[in-house]
Amino acid sequence: MQQWRMTHSMLFKGAKRSQDVSDGCVDRNQMRRFKSRHTVCLFLCVLVVLISGRVSLLAESGPPLRTGLWVTQRVPQNAAEMSEFESMVRTNSYLSGVCLHIGWKEIEDKADHLDFSAIDKTVAVLRHAGRKYELGIKPGADTPPFVYQEGAKSFETQVTNPHRANIGEAVVIPVPWDPIYQSHFSHVIQQAGERYSADPLCVSVVLTCANFNSSEMHLPKTPADRAKWEAMGNYETRLLEVYKKYTDEWGKAFPHQAITLHLSQVLDLPSAFFERIIDYGLSKYPERFTIQNCQLTGRAEDTAIISYNLVQKYADHAHHGFQSAAGLSHGNERMGSLEMAVLNVIHAKGEYWELWHGDGVRVETSARIAKAWEEGRRLGYDAYKQKLISEGSYREGPDRYRPKGRRGRRNAGLTPQV
């Protein structure tokens, strides 16, 4: 605003001086018309300057820190999981990196007693192979009990996702703006940053802060849940401040890494809510702030999904990528076809694509995905779409898929649980 005033003042004074040198022969009506036209010109000039500055700010995103195929990976909890992980890292050359995720309660069961040993062992495997990684620490339902015992306000709900093994289970999450919760979680972020931010292979962190069962932005949203949120007051404003705070918390603790926001619908909040978070992130960390759609499918074109539309809207200004909504190793209606998934990625100019764990473990599946994605990028959106139409592989919308009870448990082992 100060820059606008200075610019306007300088231009106005210049205009006034130009008027002072008039020969005095211009009558009042001519002078009024001149001043009116000049004022409009000045306004348009200032508007162009402001818009140019905004576009310039958004355009300074720099080269992406993540590209290619990535795989979701829970930090191994036993010898069998570690053995599988080591084999995947060693044998699957189609993967550019690994998305590590771990629940907060798995690294801190008592206040200020942090145990990063499981992450350290996993990172050691990646360092030995020279493989990049992303670090995600999940609060939400993975918040340790001591946080509530110290007085943090809790939100009681149930798991309603039919694709999860614990559907119907009673769970507790912290109210995101509770100061006790925030104090403890901020400490975890700070300590993790001191331990891993200097590692050049750690190229991204997940912007977690207000979560439910995953690293996405989801919060409990049944009618009963919404009534409880509404009883707490203006949750939109409070959540916006939470996301601003933790954009900075993660950005400060990890000054060289991408800060990745896993977009998903939050309660009944409008698109403008997410845009304000994204705009804030880009204003503070234009070269690192990243948005991710975690609902990538091949059932149809994903343009009806709010997170996909946001990725498309910011595609030329923010780093962005995708995570599959389900596994591709076994054909299933939840994920749809590989070819349509590729079409959705290239339509939004995706920089990276996170695969479910089962797809990353299977080299042949990763190879098939990499080959299809390369073909799509080579042809471009329009030509690839025409190819699918000509082959009878294109799927017209709208997407009518609906989960059926606990359908999908057949592939439960492939679920990334992020």
C-alpha positions in Angstrom: 0.0 0.0 0.0 2.9 2.4 0.8 4.4 1.7 -2.6 1.1 2.4 -4.3 0.8 5.7 -2.5 4.4 6.8 -3.4 3.8 5.7 -7.1 0.5 7.5 -7.2 2.0 10.6 -5.6 4.9 10.8 -8.0 2.8 10.4 -11.1 0.2 12.9 -9.8 2.9 15.5 -9.1 4.3 15.0 -12.6 0.9 15.4 -14.1 0.3 18.6 -12.1 3.6 20.1 -13.3 2.7 19.3 -16.9 -0.6 21.2 -16.4 1.2 24.2 -14.9 3.2 24.8 -18.1 0.0 25.1 -20.1 -0.3 28.4 -22.0 -3.5 29.4 -20.2 -5.5 29.3 -23.4 -7.3 26.1 -22.5 -10.8 26.8 -21.2 -12.3 25.2 -18.1 -14.2 22.5 -20.0 -11.0 21.4 -21.9 -9.1 21.4 -18.7 -11.7 19.2 -16.9 -11.6 16.8 -19.8 -7.8 16.7 -19.8 -7.7 16.1 -16.1 -10.3 13.4 -16.3 -8.5 11.6 -19.1 -5.2 12.0 -17.3 -6.6 10.6 -14.0 -7.9 7.5 -15.8 -4.5 7.0 -17.4 -2.8 7.4 -14.1 -5.1 4.9 -12.5 -4.5 2.3 -15.3 -0.8 2.8 -15.0 -0.8 2.2 -11.3 -3.0 -0.9 -11.7 -0.7 -2.3 -14.3 2.3 -1.8 -11.9 0.5 -3.5 -9.0 -0.7 -6.5 -11.2 2.7 -6.9 -12.7 4.2 -7.0 -9.2 1.7 -9.7 -8.1 2.4 -11.8 -11.2 6.1 -11.4 -10.8 5.8 -12.6 -7.1 3.9 -15.7 -8.0 6.1 -16.5 -11.0 9.3 -16.8 -8.9 8.9 -20.4 -8.0 12.2 -21.6 -9.3 13.1 -25.2 -10.3 11.1 -28.0 -8.6 12.7 -29.8 -5.6 10.8 -32.9 -6.4 10.2 -34.5 -9.8 9.4 -38.0 -11.2 7.8 -41.0 -9.4 7.8 -41.1 -5.6 6.5 -43.8 -3.3 4.7 -43.5 0.1 6.5 -45.4 2.9 5.6 -45.8 6.5 8.8 -45.7 8.6 9.5 -49.5 9.0 8.3 -50.8 12.4 9.9 -54.3 12.3 12.6 -56.3 10.6 10.3 -57.6 7.8 9.2 -54.1 6.9 12.8 -52.8 6.9 13.9 -55.7 4.6 11.2 -55.0 2.1 12.1 -51.3 2.2 15.8 -51.9 1.6 14.9 -54.2 -1.3 12.6 -51.5 -2.9 15.2 -48.8 -2.5 17.9 -51.0 -4.0 16.0 -52.5 -6.9 13.5 -49.9 -8.1 15.3 -47.5 -10.3 12.1 -45.9 -11.5 11.6 -44.1 -8.2 13.0 -40.6 -7.7 12.4 -40.6 -4.0 10.5 -41.9 -0.9 7.8 -40.2 1.1 8.4 -41.2 4.7 5.6 -40.8 7.2 5.3 -41.6 10.9 2.8 -40.8 13.6 3.8 -38.3 16.3 3.1 -40.7 19.1 5.6 -43.2 17.6 8.5 -40.8 18.3 7.3 -39.1 21.5 5.4 -41.1 24.0 6.4 -38.9 26.9 6.8 -35.1 26.9 10.2 -34.0 25.7 11.4 -37.6 25.3 11.8 -37.7 21.5 13.1 -40.9 19.9 14.1 -40.5 16.3 15.9 -43.8 16.0 13.3 -45.4 13.7 13.6 -42.5 11.3 17.4 -42.5 11.6 17.6 -46.2 10.6 15.3 -45.6 7.6 17.2 -42.5 6.5 20.5 -44.4 6.7 19.2 -46.8 4.0 18.3 -43.9 1.8 21.6 -42.2 2.3 23.5 -45.4 1.4 21.5 -45.5 -1.8 21.7 -41.7 -2.4 17.9 -41.6 -2.6 15.9 -38.4 -1.9 13.1 -38.4 0.7 10.3 -36.4 2.1 9.5 -36.3 5.9 6.0 -36.3 7.2 5.1 -36.3 10.9 1.4 -36.8 11.6 -0.5 -35.3 14.5 -4.3 -35.7 14.5 -5.3 -39.2 15.6 -1.5 -39.9 16.1 -1.1 -37.2 18.8 0.4 -38.8 22.0 -2.0 -39.1 25.0 0.3 -37.0 27.3 -0.8 -33.9 25.3 -4.4 -34.3 26.4 -3.2 -35.2 29.9 -1.5 -31.9 30.1 -4.8 -30.1 29.3 -5.0 -29.8 25.5 -8.6 -29.7 24.3 -9.6 -32.8 22.5 -12.2 -33.5 19.8 -13.8 -37.0 20.0 -15.0 -38.6 16.8 -15.1 -41.9 14.8 -13.3 -43.2 11.7 -15.8 -43.1 8.8 -13.5 -43.9 5.9 -14.7 -47.2 4.5 -11.2 -47.9 3.0 -9.5 -47.9 6.5 -9.1 -51.0 8.6 -10.3 -49.2 11.7 -13.6 -47.9 10.3 -16.0 -47.2 13.2 -13.3 -46.9 15.8 -13.5 -44.1 18.3 -10.6 -41.7 18.0 -9.5 -38.4 19.5 -7.7 -35.5 17.8 -6.5 -32.2 19.3 -8.4 -29.0 18.5 -5.8 -27.4 16.1 -5.7 -24.0 17.7 -5.2 -25.3 21.3 -2.1 -23.7 22.7 -0.9 -26.8 24.7 -1.1 -28.9 21.6 0.6 -26.3 19.5 3.4 -25.9 22.0 4.3 -29.6 21.9 3.9 -30.1 18.2 6.0 -27.0 17.4 8.7 -28.5 19.6 8.7 -31.7 17.6 9.0 -29.7 14.3 11.9 -27.8 15.7 13.7 -30.9 16.9 13.1 -32.7 13.6 14.5 -29.7 11.7 17.7 -29.7 13.8 18.2 -33.3 13.0 17.3 -33.6 9.3 17.2 -30.1 7.6 20.9 -30.1 6.8 20.6 -33.4 4.9 20.7 -32.6 1.2 18.7 -35.8 0.5 15.8 -34.4 2.6 14.1 -32.3 0.0 10.6 -31.9 1.3 8.4 -31.9 4.5 4.7 -32.2 4.8 2.8 -29.2 6.2 0.9 -31.0 8.9 -0.9 -29.2 11.8 -4.7 -29.6 11.5 -5.3 -33.2 10.6 -7.5 -36.2 11.2 -6.3 -39.7 10.2 -3.8 -38.7 7.6 -1.4 -35.9 6.5 -4.2 -34.3 4.4 -6.3 -31.3 5.5 -9.3 -33.5 6.3 -11.1 -32.9 9.6 -14.0 -34.9 11.1 -17.1 -33.8 9.2 -20.2 -35.9 10.0 -23.3 -33.8 11.0 -22.5 -34.3 14.7 -18.8 -33.3 14.1 -19.8 -30.2 12.3 -22.1 -29.2 15.1 -19.2 -29.4 17.5 -17.0 -27.3 15.2 -19.7 -24.7 14.9 -20.1 -24.6 18.7 -16.4 -23.5 18.9 -17.0 -20.3 16.9 -15.4 -19.1 13.7 -13.4 -22.2 12.8 -12.6 -20.8 9.3 -10.6 -17.8 10.7 -9.0 -20.0 13.4 -7.9 -22.7 11.0 -6.5 -20.1 8.6 -4.3 -18.7 11.4 -3.2 -22.3 12.3 -2.1 -22.9 8.7 -0.2 -19.6 8.5 1.5 -20.3 11.8 2.6 -23.8 10.8 3.6 -22.7 7.3 6.2 -20.6 9.1 7.0 -23.2 11.7 7.9 -25.8 9.0 9.5 -23.2 6.8 11.8 -22.0 9.6 12.7 -25.5 10.9 13.4 -26.7 7.3 14.9 -23.7 5.5 16.0 -25.6 2.4 13.1 -28.0 1.9 9.8 -27.9 0.0 6.9 -27.2 2.3 4.1 -29.4 0.9 0.4 -28.9 1.7 -1.8 -31.9 1.1 -4.9 -30.4 -0.2 -8.3 -31.8 0.6 -11.8 -30.5 1.5 -12.0 -29.1 5.1 -15.5 -29.2 6.5 -17.7 -26.9 4.5 -15.1 -24.3 3.8 -15.0 -22.6 0.3 -12.2 -22.5 -2.2 -11.3 -19.0 -1.0 -10.1 -20.5 2.3 -7.5 -22.7 0.6 -6.5 -19.9 -1.8 -5.7 -17.7 1.2 -3.4 -20.4 2.6 -1.7 -20.9 -0.7 -1.3 -17.2 -1.3 0.3 -16.8 2.1 2.7 -19.7 1.5 3.7 -18.3 -1.9 4.2 -14.8 -0.5 6.6 -16.2 2.2 8.3 -19.1 0.4 7.7 -18.7 -3.3 10.5 -21.1 -4.3 9.5 -23.9 -1.8 5.8 -23.8 -1.1 4.2 -26.8 -2.8 0.6 -27.9 -3.1 -0.4 -31.6 -3.6 -3.6 -33.3 -4.8 -4.0 -36.6 -3.0 -7.1 -37.8 -4.8 -5.6 -38.5 -8.3 -7.7 -41.1 -10.1 -8.1 -42.6 -13.5 -11.9 -42.9 -13.3 -12.5 -39.7 -15.4 -11.0 -36.2 -15.7 -10.6 -35.0 -12.1 -11.9 -31.5 -12.7 -14.8 -31.9 -10.3 -12.4 -32.2 -7.3 -11.6 -29.0 -5.5 -8.0 -29.9 -4.8 -7.4 -30.7 -8.5 -8.9 -27.4 -9.6 -6.7 -25.6 -7.1 -3.6 -27.3 -8.5 -4.7 -26.3 -12.0 -5.3 -22.7 -11.0 -1.8 -22.4 -9.4 0.0 -24.6 -11.9 2.1 -21.8 -13.3 2.9 -20.2 -10.0 3.3 -22.9 -7.4 5.2 -26.2 -7.3 2.7 -29.0 -7.3 2.2 -32.8 -7.6 -0.1 -35.7 -7.1 -0.7 -38.8 -5.0 -2.7 -41.7 -6.3 -6.1 -42.2 -4.6 -5.5 -46.0 -4.7 -3.1 -48.6 -6.0 -2.6 -49.5 -9.6 -1.0 -52.9 -9.1 -4.4 -54.5 -9.1 -7.1 -53.1 -11.3 -9.9 -51.6 -9.2 -12.7 -49.2 -9.7 -11.5 -46.9 -6.9 -8.4 -45.9 -8.9 -9.6 -46.4 -12.4 -7.2 -46.7 -15.4 -3.6 -45.8 -15.6 -4.1 -43.9 -18.9 -6.7 -41.6 -17.4 -4.6 -41.0 -14.4 -1.7 -40.0 -16.6 -4.1 -37.6 -18.5 -5.0 -35.9 -15.3 -1.4 -35.5 -14.3 -0.3 -34.0 -17.6 -3.4 -31.8 -17.8 -2.3 -30.1 -14.5 1.4 -30.1 -15.4 2.3 -32.3 -12.4 5.9 -32.1 -11.4 5.9 -35.4 -9.4 3.6 -38.3 -8.7 3.4 -40.2 -5.4 2.5 -43.9 -5.8 1.0 -46.1 -3.2 3.4 -48.3 -1.4 2.4 -51.5 -3.2 3.0 -49.8 -6.6 6.5 -48.7 -5.5 7.4 -52.1 -4.2 6.5 -53.7 -7.6 9.2 -52.7 -10.1 7.0 -53.8 -13.0 4.1 -51.6 -11.9 6.4 -48.6 -11.5 7.9 -49.2 -14.9 4.5 -49.3 -16.5 3.5 -46.1 -14.8 6.8 -44.4 -15.8 6.3 -45.5 -19.4 2.7 -44.2 -19.7 3.6 -40.9 -18.0 6.5 -40.4 -20.4 4.3 -41.0 -23.4 1.7 -38.6 -22.0 4.3 -35.8 -21.5 5.7 -36.4 -24.9 2.4 -36.1 -26.7 0.9 -33.4 -24.4 -2.6 -33.2 -23.0 -4.6 -32.7 -26.2 -2.8 -35.3 -28.3 -2.8 -37.8 -25.5 -6.5 -37.3 -24.9 -7.2 -37.8 -28.6 -5.1 -41.0 -28.5 -7.2 -42.4 -25.6 -10.5 -41.5 -27.4 -9.3 -43.2 -30.6 -8.4 -46.3 -28.6 -11.6 -46.4 -26.7 -9.7 -45.8 -23.4 -11.1 -42.3 -22.6 -13.6 -42.2 -19.8 -16.3 -39.6 -20.0 -17.4 -37.9 -16.8 -19.0 -37.5 -14.4 -17.3 -39.8 -12.1 -20.0 -42.0 -10.5 -17.7 -44.1 -8.2 -19.0 -44.5 -4.7 -17.3 -46.6 -2.0 -19.3 -49.6 -0.9 -19.1 -50.4 2.8 -15.7 -51.9 3.5 -14.9 -52.6 -0.1 -11.2 -52.1 -0.8 -10.0 -54.1 2.2 -8.8 -56.6 -0.3 -6.0 -54.2 -1.1 -5.5 -53.0 2.5 -1.8 -53.8 2.4 -1.4 -51.3 -0.4 -2.9 -48.4 1.5 -0.3 -45.7 2.2 -2.1 -44.6 5.4 -0.8 -41.1 5.0 
